[in-house]
Amino acid sequence: RHTILASPLQNSKITTENAGPFFRVGNLSKSRVSIEEFKKQKTVMVTGDYKFVEASVYFSGEGFPQVILANMNGNKLENLMPFIDRCVAGSNITFDNIIVKNHSGLKFIDGKLYSLL
């Protein structure tokens, strides 16, 4: 277990642990998903009593000769749509540095990679 003070989040305590909560995009349960199914999703979800705060999102693989980094604040995917729309079979979307919060404070959770088919 690690504790980090993060000034961008108003010096809130952030902890990391290996056990939940868990992150997912919309209702997707698998990491390998069709482009069409991924594009239907509107939000990201976190299990338990946690709410999504922010994440770094990387777009790579087919359709991205160079990795693109986008920052996501709030649980809506709409700001990422210009990049999601560029995705083709073989593209990867990685959600990393995910921060969630509940009554105990802020917490980093495991990232997630989606490989598009």
Steps between C-alpha positions, in 0.01 A plus 500: 500500500631844406387848600569792269425869541386643169489876464284499184223352713524758776749301710249218554635168621512238226551132578567203275400139570479183294140410592203685336331718418514412133466716190319429173369687200119495495364147512805337335613189686782394265826670404477396133195665349369606161541863399122527458433376854762732651357803318155431651633565851436845649658484847753319716403312815668413829384221731399547862419836653769677297461774242735553208711820522760494222732288286770516235381339177745374237403425140746276313533222244330506161383847398747668737853523356592682821345439842245766594447594865170654607391596851154398615323692777154378595340174392375601153684379188376782274826700518691193379277445195733675250761234587255211536365584153853452357519146637508202263546125550834465679474828695559495876348730761670496839353665809778560753569709812133457590393696805171428679347633820262401775434615857854390598668720240681459171661180375698377197363177350625259234488615141330316214593429138236456229612337173260577218398240246 
